[in-house]
Amino acid sequence: MAPQQQVCKVGKSTILVRDDEFADGYSNGLLAYPKDQEIPLTVEAIHQIIAESFLDEQHTSDWNIGYIVGAISGIREGNYLASSEGKEVQLGPILLRFNRWHFREGYCNGRLDYETSRDEQTSPHVLTAHDLLRYIAHRDSATDRYYFAEDELMALEETLGQFIGYFSAALFPKQQE
């Protein structure tokens, strides 16, 4: 019998993994870089990040590859997790704690997706049930009902985090700096 694979969502991509090692490495790499957004990185520094991570014997190869992908994502995206959402976030009167990395990753991706899509929306401050369902589920055109596909069911914590993140970005937008 083949080993059970899990799904790890990285941005808009779905990666099949054996266990949580890749995703754990990814989250650690994403939180680690860039360390200081004010100081430019050199090609040599990026080379060193990749080489040291690839050869790291303290972690599994899946964790190391996840770390490299996370570090590159952090460098590219500006490490939105570390700067805006640490271990908890205040949502009105509720303090939401990120005690599960799958949920935190989904939450941050959901917020980012909403903020990114805000620029494309023509009607401000309108979010429908259809928008939310379309974001996290699939629609059966024959029955006009929504359902979770295997990807969403295998990553339910992250799917819930994405929903909460997307919805909270609509309710509690970031303040303009």
N, C-alpha and C positions, 0 to 999 in steps of 0.2 A: 504494500500500500504506500503510495506517494505521501510525503509529509504535507501537512496542511499549510497552505500559504495564507498570509495575511495581506491586507492592503494598506499601503501608506500613501497618503495624499501629500504631494509636494506642489504647492501652487495649484495649477490646473492639471498636473500630471498625476497619474496613478501608478505606483510602483508596487510590484508583487515582492513580498519579503517573507523570509522563513519565520522571523520572530521580531521582537521589538528592538533589536540591536541597531538596525539602520536608522529607524526613526529617533531613537535615543541619541545616536551620534549626530544626526541631522539637527535636532533641537539644540544640542550643545554647541555645534559649529555655528548655528544661526545666532545664538546668544553671544558667542565669543567675538564675532567680527561684524563690522569694523570696531576696533577697540576705541579709537578716537576718530570721529568723522572729520575733524578739522585738519588732521595731518594726512597728506596724500600717501597712499601705499605705493611701493615700488614693485616692479615685476619680480625682483629678487625676493621681496617679502612674501609675495603670493607663492612663488616657487618653494620657499621654505615652509610655508603653511602646508602645502600639498605634500612635499617630500616627508616632513616630520609626521604628518598624519598617516600617510601611506605606510610608513615603516614602523609605526607605533605598535609595540608588542604587548602593551598593557590592555588593549582592547581587541575585539574580534575584527576581522577584515570587513565585515558588514558595518560595524560601528564606525570604523575608520573611513570607509567610503561615504557613509551618511554624514560624518563630520565634515568631510571635504565639500560635499554638496551643500550642506548648511552654511559653511563658511563662505562659499562663493555666493550663495543666496544673500547672506548678510551683507557682504561687500556690495553686491549689486543693488539690493533693496534698501540699504541704509539701516539695517538692524532694527526694524520697527518693534520687535518684541521687547528688546531690552529698554528702548527709549520710552515706550508708551505703556506697555503692559508687563509688569513684573510678575509677582506671585499672586497679586490680587488687584481688583479694580473696583472702584466705587460706582455703582449704577443707581443714581438717585439715593434712596434710603437703604439700599442693599449693598453689602460688601460681597463680591463674588471672588472666591478663592480658587486659584488654579492648582489644586492638589493632584491633578492627573495631567500628564503632558499631552496625551491625545486630545483631551478637551481644550487645553490651552492653545494648542496648535490650531485646532478647528476654530476656536473663538477668534484668534488673531487673523486667520485667513478670512473668516466671515466679515470681520470689520474692514479689512483691507479691500475685499471684494465689493462691499457696499460703497466705501469711499471712492473706489475707482469707478464704479458704475454711476455714481452721483453726477459726474461730469456729463454723462451721456443722457441723463433723464431730463425730459422737457418739463414735466410738472413737478415743482418742488413740494416736498413734504407730503407726498402721496405714496403710500405703500399698501398694496392690496394683499389679501390672502393668496391670490393667484401668484403674486411676485414671490412670496415666501415659499409657497409650495413648489413653484418652478425652480427655486434656488436649491432646494434640498431633495426633491423627489422627481420621479418620472411620471409623465401623464400617459395614460392609456387612452388613445384617441377614440377607440370603439366605445368605451364605457364612460369617458370623461372623468375618470377617477385617477387619483395620484397613488403611487406606490413606491416603496424602496426597492431598488435593485440589489443584487448580491453585493456590489461594492459598498453601498451605504450600510447594509446590514452587517457586513464584516468590520466596518469602521464606525459603529454606532456612536461611540463617545465623541469622535471627531465630527460626525454629522450633527450631533446635538450642539457641540461647540460652535460649529459654523452657523447654525441657525441662531443661537443666542448672540453670537458676535455680529452677524448681519443685522439682526433686529435691534440690538442695543446701539449699533452705529446710527441707525435711523432715529432712535429715541434720544440718544445722548451723543450728538455729533461732537467731534473734537473742536475745541475753540480755535479760532483763527489766530495765528501768532502775529 
